[in-house]
Amino acid sequence: MLRFVVRRLVLLIPILLGLSLLIFVWVRALPGTPADALLGERATPQAVAEFRVRYGLDRPIYVQYWAYLKTTLSGELGTSVASHRPVTTEIRDRFPATVELAFAAMIFALAFGLPLGFVAAKRYRSAVDHGSLFLSLIGISIPVFFLAIMLKYLFGVRLAWLPTVGRQDVLVDAEHPTGFYVLDGIVTRNWNAAWDATQHLILPAIALGSIPLAIISRVTRASVLDVQNEDYVRTAHAKGVPPQQVDRRHVFRNALLPVTTIIGLSFGILLSGAVLTETVFAIPGLGSWLKEAIFNHDYPVLQSGIMFLALVFVIVNLIVDVTYGFIDPRVRVS
Amino acid sequence: MSVAQIEELALERQQPTGGLWREAFRRFRRNPAGIVGVAFVGAFVLVAIFAPLIAPHSPTEQNLLLIADGCCPGPSREHLLGVDELGRDELSRVIYGARYSLVVGVLSVAVGLSIGMLLGSIAGYLGGWADSVVMRAMDILLAIPSLLLAIGIVAMLGAGLVPVMIAVGVATVPIFARLLRGTILGQREADYVLAARSIGVRKRVILTSHILPNSISPVIVAGTLAMATAIIDVAGLGFLGLGPQDPATPEWGTMLTTADRYISTAPFLAFFPGLAIVIIVLGFNLIGDAMREALDPKLRRYD
């Protein structure tokens, strides 16, 4: 098991190196020079020259790349041009919002996708089955931001059941020791704040979770149908195990394996979708941060933000792979 | 007659028509979901081509008198889907929007498909270090979630319709490259390739006229499904404000950005462009699924 984890970690190194090189080249291909971006367009030639020396931009490109690698690895990610705050501080402030949202979306997708797929497979070719297939088709066909706008209108404006802006009502008095607002409310025993933060999460989570929900229900259905024909399921039935127990122990558990992989892959969809969902619901997360960074030509933020999200994505997939190896011994061996 | 010829004859009697494509087409026609998909997409193609004839108004014509009492008058006899915040006919804008979505969708998939197929066939057929280099590069691109990758490319090229198209296309390159490499690897060791090689057919000819035609069907399926995601991603980038910078352009995603601002007074402005996206994307998804089943019936197990 340890060897499996170590091997996967070693395989990550070239990917991350390549990623850093790609982002390094990409930043240099962005319109405008860093001096323009940081000093403004009216900087004197002398100031620009000084700037170039100070940031090492006069040195050969491979020296610059090496310097960039060293500073990035030491956790120094630069300063946002727009807010003049260190990028690391911004990430610390905004990352919890995105994680909380992605987590809530995933819980929603699993809570509805797994049962839906399971029931559809059990009632293969019934109305329920066709309904679930149709629903998952709609789920992957509806743009996240359109669903978000429609939910906002229906539940926020029309019915006025749920809040649609931000993460917490401004009138709610709350402390935020962790940055995860729901958790903060629980930790500080401020139930009112926790409930308020949860309400703020519901609509964004549904919008963002719609695609994973569709994929999870489809994969679960196919996987349950597969497993049902396995010899060990027939054996279990033959030796008289109660059907519900067969479903629970033999079918459902084994059917979950492919779903694990989907959870990892869906995380990329969640991060992509977070940019759109956070924009619609005005959530100050990493997604809306990157969106603003483009309009502000905030290159330090774009550079570190995209690198950071890619790193998170790669690590999540690694964790999922390792978990997979943990649940299914066959994967470790091969 | 040899045994092989008899077997061939027997097989021919079981399957009345010859050819993978004719067979696939026959199966596709029998799939109601695929027909619905073709109907959806076909309707949009017609709307896009004949937009000037169908649209009751010009998509950019403003009638400020209509919004004199505030934004925005809802559906009426004169304006079936209502009027937008600048007094333009919403129906005409949705109709003209079909042009942008279809063209940008097709072109971006074409970009992704051509680069991806080139890289995939190089990697799959040459193998060795070429394979390693290409596939590691693809791994790196796949490490960035696709919409973020597209955003990064738009940041480099500047906002606009063409950059969005390129960005969405490049973001799909790894998918096609990986897929084609996989199928080519599977075909490379096939008997017919060995036969071709043993009679001295040149490497490039083996690749282009033996292996590629036999590896193409999964790529076509993936290409159709990629059209669906490309249209969604293009609209998404448009929604973020990275699409066409001229606000007169009736692009669906961009229309949703302004519609979002007027959501409490004029929800129909968001509803109709969004519905148009859903229907066309649904169409491509239905066609893609049906084509997969038609081209590879072995995959069809439970649906």
Interface residues (C-beta under 8 A of the other chain):
Chain A: P14 I15 L16 G18 L19 L22 W26 A29 L30 P31 Y124 L133 L137 I138 I140 S141 I142 P143 V144 F145 F146 I149 M150 K152 Y153 V157 R221 A222 L225 G268 I269 L271 S272 G273 V275 L276 T279 V280 L290 K291 I294 F295 L302 I306 L309 A310 F313 V314
Chain B: R136 A137 D139 I140 L141 A143 I144 P145 S146 L147 L148 I151 G152 V154 A155 M156 G158 A228 I232 A235 G236 F239 L240 G241 L242 G253 L256 A259 D260 I263 S264 P267 A270 F271 G274 I277 V278 V281 L282 N285 L286 R301 Y302 D303
